[in-house]
Amino acid sequence: QVQLVESGGGLVQAGDSLRLSCAASGRTFSNYAVGWFRQAPGKEREFVAAISRSGSNTYYADSAKGRFASSRDNAKNLVYLQMNSLKPEDTAVYYCAADSHSAWGSITIRAPSYDYWGQGTQVTVSS
């Protein structure tokens, strides 16, 4: 098993940047692809970004392309989501999730594919 803890959220103004961190403990972190999801009040959880086990492959939702970037440091058991040019519509609780079934280089955008989830971190973007 793996335990995940998100951090780095906060209240920022439109146009600002945040870097979210997902800290993992338990099993070897490099065995897990990691996805980022977000959920705004009254809306379903949506995919934001994903990164493969090695970090060689990433995939982004259309809403995140060009603004967000995920990276990872497996030696430190950390995955990052760099968020630039934040917009009010980015306001949500952001979650990281780990996929224990991922093959090397593979990623998925499907939430049910992820086995473990963090508690979430709130990102609020004001205008």
Secondary structure, 3 states (H helix, E strand, C coil): CEEEEEECCEEEECCCCEEEEEEEEECCHHHCEEEEEEECCCCCCEEEEEECCCCCCEEECCCCCCCEEEEEEHHHCEEEEEECCCCHHHCEEEEEEEECCCCCCCCCCCHHHCCEECCCEEEEEEC
